[in-house]
């Protein structure tokens, strides 16, 4: 970090240079390295949320149907507690795990383990190709949970990957300008200080 901003943070937020160096080093070594392994993370987490919401809704509907058809169950279950627990945003019924494989005969694959999806991919591939393959595998997940009536598995997964990657391309090419400061670091610093007060 430039000395100008180190001095500003020291003065504005009563931080020592050591505090600033620790946070910056942590970000650049730990966070940045971890981010490199989180391909398409916004898309992955969005799909997780969508599938979770669908599975929770299906679970609740199934439970209500069972309770309605079995009066003995009604007395044994606290439906309000169950509904509150299932609808809790912290409860995850479905997760997507991305796992690189150093040597793989298949470029990418999705396996379902206990209702969650494990997407494995060949780590030796170029990052662009890894992103395309992961987007394709996410298309399989979308197909399974939202379009099971369509029988053409591979074309649907490929179509989803194409749409997802075009959206990402469009975002980085045109929309990202709305989210970045054009005036540089000073503009970011001033805006951040104003928002944090």
Phi, psi and omega in degrees: 000141181296146183302327179302316183279331173299314180296321179296316180293321179300315183285310186292321188244008178055050178251149176273162177299324178297318177301312182297314179299320180297314181293316180295317179297316177302313181298311185290330181266310186275305184294311182301317178297319180293320180299326180298335182267357184257068181297133176053040188300324178295318179293317179300310183292327177294316178295319175305312180299315181298314180293319177301312180300318179294315181294322178295317179298314179298318179299314181296316179298317178297317181295317179298321178295319179295318180294319180296326182270354181222095182300332179296327179293323182304318182286337182272339186250140171265092186300323180297318179294317179297312181297318178297319180293314182293322182281355177298127182296338180281345179276123181247121174268341186219133174226155174246123180248127176260127182227118176284144174243128183293328178224122183216136177284336180247137182299317179200153181203150174245127174241144178259126180233114180051043176084353177254167184249131174250112179259115177255150180212155180284113185290348182278349182285161175297147182302323178298316180293322177300316179298317179298316181293320178295318177301320177297315179296323175297327175299323176296320179295315177300315179303310183300319188264338186235340181227045184295341180287343179272126187273341183277085185301302185296315179298324179293317179297320179292318178299314179300315180300317180299311181297316181297315182288326175294321178297316179296318178300314180298319179300309183290332183277324187234314189281335185298335180301332179291338187255354180247155178272129183274344183275357178097194187295324182297319178297316179299314182299311182297318179294317180297315179298319180294319181290328185276351182276000000 
